[in-house]
């Protein structure tokens, strides 16, 4: 079984150097152990490593938590930064000089909406779940009226009511 040490050295931020040998030993030992019956090597790779990480130490006294965490960390690394560059480009298109005060949640909502629509609004077909969320109470919640601090202040609604009466 080949060693994990070259990979560990290429990714020094994932694991402390003191743990290199322990992780490499567990990696080399893994093919020779009889694993718990719910851990199947035919599972999806991430599912296999999660099951191995959460397995108790009853499997011949071996714990693979450090090895599993390292492998899952490696699997979570992006293989290119094209997706990130594309997202930053979309953010730059959204956040223009006139819209520079948008908060993160608004930008996130615009990005998610843009991703969901994929194309133009004419060809967009909402799902049944989206239709069920389009209710008056969810889309237009009633706002509580602000309480006036002084009694002399009048609301705009009161002013309009005065003019309607004339």
Protein Blocks (a to p, Z undefined) as FASTA:
>chain_A
ZZfklmmmmmmmlpcfklmmmmmmmmmmmmmpccdfklcfkbcfklmmmmmmmpcfklgo
iacklmmmmmmmmmmpcfbfklmmmmmmmmmmmmcfklmmbcfklmmmmmmmmmmnopaf
klpccdfklmmmmcfklmmccddddddfbfkbccfklmmmmmmmZZ
